[in-house]
Amino acid sequence: MLGKLPFVRQCALAAELGYDGLELAPFTLDPEPASLGLAKRRALLRTAEREGIAITGLHWLLTVPKGLSITTDDAALRARTVAHIEAMIELCADLGGEVLVHGSPDQRRVADASGPQVARDNATVVLARAAEAAQRAGVVYCLEPLSPALTDFATNIDEAAAIVRAVGSPHLATMIDTSAAWAGETEQPDALIRRHLPTGLLRHVHVNDPNRRAPGQGEHGFLSVMRALVDGGYKGVVGVEPFDYHPDGATVAAMALGYLNGLLEQTERTP
């Protein structure tokens, strides 16, 4: 929402609005985020700290460089993908973040492999490497289920959770994106939260409306979602992630936070 602003202004505005942190897309920091030097990383972290905002983590991890894939049969390309994922995990840790969100629908196509099971096997190997790197860095790497309109791999939480279980690392998890859930799951987002949160595999949340705008800007209400999180004792981050910034990013950020805080207050007053 704020990526077009100078980084110091992103941090200041988020703090002024009352957000606890920023979840960053690496390509907004640098066209080649893996090449960001330690001095620049430290400067970014100091800027956020000075403005009173945390960097909670990273998302949109494989947007650049182009051509990466976790499902591909091409071993050399998988190796390049793993190397980039490891670099993003290191970047996240250097910025003080704790969670990485692996969405990247174009970089996880079943067609990149010789068949669906091979695609799953390839991706599982890549994600196991991601889990190892995340453990070394002390962060959590989340495979994000996305709707079938966006990808044909890991299109629901059950599928993502099965991959997480196959890897078997506490540093690999899944998450819920409410827009994707409404578009591709057979259950409502609140029901998914209530079913998966107790497993410990659901470690992050993105809230957005299926119309691609922020919570409160569409037909879907989020009270049941917030209530499910509160009831389940969720202590992680709830990231506001619209894609249509109407009327502009800063206004959307303000509206979304006011809406969600109102729901939280209502939830906490209700048994």
VONUNU-58212 format. One record per residue (C-alpha): residue number from 1; residue in one letter; x, y, z. Coordinates in Angstrom, 3 decimals. Each point is the difference from the previous one (the first is absolute). Layout:
N
  nr rest     east    north       up
 NUM    A        X        Y        Z
...
//
This chain:
271
  nr rest     east    north       up
   1    M    0.000    0.000    0.000
   2    L    2.820    2.400    0.847
   3    G    2.756   -1.348   -2.234
   4    K    0.164    3.047   -2.248
   5    L    0.884    2.257    2.913
   6    P    3.593    0.485    1.207
   7    F    0.757   -2.656    2.598
   8    V    0.280    2.486    2.859
   9    R   -3.450    1.337   -0.879
  10    Q   -1.443   -3.528   -0.175
  11    C    1.224   -0.617    3.531
  12    A   -1.128    3.363    1.349
  13    L   -3.463   -0.234   -1.556
  14    A   -0.583   -3.555    1.197
  15    A    0.960    1.011    3.519
  16    E   -2.134    3.159   -0.131
  17    L   -3.023   -2.040   -1.048
  18    G    0.507   -2.422    2.879
  19    Y    1.385   -3.075   -1.729
  20    D    2.424   -2.207    1.909
  21    G    2.109   -0.881   -3.015
  22    L    0.592   -0.142   -3.720
  23    E    0.105   -3.184   -2.068
  24    L    2.296    0.786   -2.896
  25    A    0.175   -1.152   -3.606
  26    P    3.765   -0.318   -0.640
  27    F   -0.178    1.476   -3.505
  28    T   -1.206    3.297    1.492
  29    L    3.328    0.283    1.809
  30    D    2.242   -0.709   -2.976
  31    P   -0.396   -1.389   -3.547
  32    E    2.397   -2.757    1.094
  33    P   -0.876   -0.463    3.670
  34    A    2.353   -2.952    0.480
  35    S    2.913    2.325   -0.752
  36    L   -0.833    2.502    2.754
  37    G    3.138    0.439    2.063
  38    L    0.124   -0.313    3.760
  39    A    0.499    3.759    0.437
  40    K   -3.202    0.740   -1.936
  41    R   -1.901   -2.653    1.958
  42    R    1.138    1.480    3.285
  43    A   -0.958    3.477   -1.197
  44    L   -3.505   -1.198   -0.884
  45    L   -0.380   -1.626    3.402
  46    R    1.219    3.131    1.786
  47    T   -2.466    2.109   -1.987
  48    A   -2.912   -2.224    1.019
  49    E    1.097   -0.024    3.636
  50    R    0.435    3.769    0.043
  51    E   -3.540    0.481   -1.324
  52    G   -1.411   -2.440    2.553
  53    I   -1.082   -2.757   -2.373
  54    A    1.037   -3.658   -0.244
  55    I    0.807   -1.846   -3.202
  56    T   -2.122   -3.084    0.525
  57    G    1.144   -1.968   -3.027
  58    L    0.054   -0.361   -3.779
  59    H   -2.431   -1.093   -2.713
  60    W   -0.010   -0.124   -3.837
  61    L    3.298   -1.832    0.320
  62    L    0.559   -1.345   -3.529
  63    T   -1.201    2.944   -2.089
  64    V    3.599    0.835   -0.872
  65    P    2.150   -1.284   -1.538
  66    K   -2.234   -1.317   -2.755
  67    G   -0.341   -3.642   -0.883
  68    L    0.251   -1.716    3.387
  69    S   -2.032   -3.133    0.826
  70    I   -0.373   -2.352    2.965
  71    T   -1.780   -2.661   -2.057
  72    T    2.277   -0.198   -3.025
  73    D    1.720   -3.176   -1.155
  74    D    3.047    2.098   -0.915
  75    A    2.471   -0.738    2.806
  76    A    2.136    3.052   -0.767
  77    L   -3.022    2.281    0.130
  78    R   -1.118   -1.557    3.278
  79    A    3.459    0.648    1.396
  80    R   -0.198    3.666   -1.042
  81    T   -3.450    0.210    1.589
  82    V    1.269   -1.502    3.250
  83    A    2.910    2.441    0.025
  84    H   -2.370    2.932   -0.412
  85    I   -2.341   -1.289    2.711
  86    E    2.959   -0.370    2.352
  87    A    1.042    3.569   -0.826
  88    M   -3.503    1.276    0.778
  89    I    0.007   -1.863    3.319
  90    E    3.314    1.613    0.885
  91    L   -1.351    3.412   -1.051
  92    C   -3.078   -0.474    2.167
  93    A    2.090   -0.876    3.039
  94    D    2.365    2.923   -0.585
  95    L   -2.987    2.373   -0.079
  96    G   -1.381   -1.379    3.256
  97    G   -2.876   -1.858   -1.652
  98    E   -1.358   -3.289    1.260
  99    V   -2.278   -1.307   -2.787
 100    L    0.398   -0.512   -3.733
 101    V   -3.072   -0.554   -2.175
 102    H    0.492   -2.210   -3.053
 103    G   -2.743    0.944   -2.425
 104    S    1.521    0.465   -3.482
 105    P   -2.643   -1.835   -2.081
 106    D    1.884    0.155   -3.304
 107    Q    3.025   -1.649    1.574
 108    R   -1.835   -3.150    1.148
 109    R   -1.790   -1.286   -3.091
 110    V   -0.662   -3.721   -0.393
 111    A    0.795    0.392   -3.705
 112    D    3.645    0.664    0.909
 113    A    0.297   -3.694    0.898
 114    S   -0.783   -3.223   -1.831
 115    G   -3.081   -0.598    2.151
 116    P   -1.857    1.080    3.137
 117    Q    1.741   -2.429    2.369
 118    V    3.415    0.913   -1.388
 119    A   -0.835    3.687    0.454
 120    R   -0.944   -0.675    3.614
 121    D    3.169   -2.027    0.588
 122    N    2.177    2.733   -1.516
 123    A   -1.686    2.693    2.068
 124    T    0.260   -2.048    3.182
 125    V    3.768   -0.291   -0.456
 126    V    0.287    3.766   -0.575
 127    L   -2.172    0.793    3.014
 128    A    2.014   -2.375    2.171
 129    R    3.082    2.035   -0.903
 130    A   -1.945    3.153    0.834
 131    A   -0.895   -1.469    3.392
 132    E    3.659   -0.778    0.715
 133    A    1.001    3.568   -0.871
 134    A   -2.877    1.400    2.042
 135    Q    1.102   -2.047    3.000
 136    R    3.544    1.370   -0.290
 137    A   -1.371    3.548   -0.208
 138    G   -2.587   -0.425    2.752
 139    V   -2.997    0.854   -2.204
 140    V   -3.092   -1.788   -1.319
 141    Y   -0.553   -0.654   -3.708
 142    C   -3.698   -0.242   -0.948
 143    L   -1.394   -1.696   -3.093
 144    E   -3.030    2.104   -0.923
 145    P   -3.018   -1.810   -1.492
 146    L   -1.250    1.951   -3.012
 147    S   -3.234   -0.355   -1.920
 148    P   -0.255   -2.165   -3.134
 149    A   -0.482    3.208   -1.988
 150    L    3.626    0.883    0.790
 151    T    1.819   -3.332    0.055
 152    D   -0.492   -3.758   -0.260
 153    F    2.349   -0.902    2.860
 154    A   -0.871    0.179    3.724
 155    T   -3.417    1.518   -0.646
 156    N   -1.407   -0.671    3.466
 157    I    1.195   -0.235    3.583
 158    D   -0.353   -3.788    0.155
 159    E    2.371   -0.420   -2.940
 160    A    2.498    2.488    1.412
 161    A   -0.200   -1.561    3.464
 162    A    0.706   -3.443   -1.452
 163    I    3.228    1.308   -1.523
 164    V    0.932    1.664    3.286
 165    R   -0.586   -3.268    1.843
 166    A    2.089   -1.887   -2.560
 167    V    2.952    2.315    0.654
 168    G   -0.554   -0.205    3.756
 169    S    1.766    3.168    1.114
 170    P   -1.395    2.571    2.469
 171    H    1.582    2.643   -2.226
 172    L   -2.263   -0.868   -2.944
 173    A   -3.685    0.815    0.384
 174    T   -3.069    1.023   -1.912
 175    M   -2.313    2.991    0.349
 176    I   -3.346    1.388   -1.066
 177    D   -0.701    2.719   -2.533
 178    T   -3.670    0.880    0.338
 179    S   -0.486    1.049   -3.625
 180    A    1.528   -3.243   -1.246
 181    A   -2.039   -1.980    2.520
 182    W   -3.297    1.542   -1.076
 183    A    0.932   -0.622   -3.632
 184    G    1.272   -3.558    0.232
 185    E   -0.900   -1.808    3.223
 186    T   -3.165   -1.955    0.775
 187    E   -0.058    1.422    3.549
 188    Q   -0.273    3.580    1.188
 189    P    3.220    1.658    1.244
 190    D   -1.141    0.002    3.637
 191    A   -0.729   -3.745   -0.163
 192    L    3.424   -0.622   -1.528
 193    I    1.648    1.976    2.799
 194    R   -1.870   -1.923    2.673
 195    R    0.958   -3.330   -1.590
 196    H    3.646    0.701   -0.786
 197    L    1.176    2.386    2.707
 198    P    0.109   -2.724    2.698
 199    T    2.353   -2.101   -2.159
 200    G    2.760    2.601    0.290
 201    L    0.459   -0.024   -3.775
 202    L   -1.856    3.263   -0.656
 203    R    2.475    2.727    0.941
 204    H   -0.962    3.128   -1.950
 205    V   -3.069    1.830   -1.304
 206    H   -0.688    2.333   -2.919
 207    V   -3.337    1.827   -0.039
 208    N   -1.483    1.250   -3.251
 209    D   -3.352   -0.081   -1.777
 210    P   -0.623   -2.116   -3.105
 211    N   -0.489    3.254   -1.916
 212    R    3.766    0.491    0.586
 213    R   -0.574    2.976    2.262
 214    A    0.620    0.317    3.724
 215    P   -2.223   -1.349    2.794
 216    G   -3.065    2.203    0.283
 217    Q    0.085    0.969   -3.682
 218    G   -2.007   -2.933   -1.300
 219    E   -3.053   -2.123    0.656
 220    H    1.672   -2.393    2.452
 221    G    0.059    0.729    3.709
 222    F    3.045   -0.867    2.092
 223    L   -1.500   -0.215    3.479
 224    S   -0.184   -3.797   -0.113
 225    V    3.641   -0.145   -1.159
 226    M    1.235    2.222    2.826
 227    R   -2.132   -1.865    2.526
 228    A    1.442   -3.348   -1.118
 229    L    3.530    1.349    0.427
 230    V   -0.733    1.413    3.444
 231    D   -1.814   -3.155    1.114
 232    G    2.898   -2.122   -1.200
 233    G    2.564    2.052    1.881
 234    Y    1.820    1.048   -3.178
 235    K    3.060    2.096    0.869
 236    G    1.472    0.498   -3.462
 237    V   -0.218    2.772   -2.550
 238    V   -3.147    0.935   -1.892
 239    G    1.221    1.658   -3.181
 240    V   -2.245    2.302   -2.042
 241    E    0.651   -0.966   -3.639
 242    P   -2.294    1.556   -2.599
 243    F    1.020    0.254   -3.642
 244    D   -2.420    2.737   -1.108
 245    Y    1.001    3.144    1.882
 246    H   -3.180    2.038   -0.311
 247    P    0.102    2.964    0.304
 248    D    3.712   -0.138    0.890
 249    G    2.342   -2.091    2.099
 250    A    0.227    2.277    3.027
 251    T   -3.777    0.424    0.226
 252    V   -0.552   -3.736   -0.374
 253    A    2.510   -0.667    2.766
 254    A   -1.803    2.388    2.343
 255    M   -3.472   -1.346   -0.818
 256    A    1.028   -3.629    0.404
 257    L    1.634    0.496    3.376
 258    G   -2.961    1.943    1.362
 259    Y   -2.385   -2.678   -1.219
 260    L    2.018   -2.887    1.459
 261    N    0.584    1.731    3.325
 262    G   -3.735    0.555    0.273
 263    L   -0.616   -3.692   -0.576
 264    L    2.610   -0.960    2.575
 265    E   -1.605    2.272    2.574
 266    Q   -3.393   -1.515   -0.731
 267    T    1.429   -3.522    0.190
 268    E    1.705    0.588    3.325
 269    R   -3.229    1.353    1.504
 270    T   -1.984   -3.033   -1.138
 271    P    0.209   -3.295    1.911
//
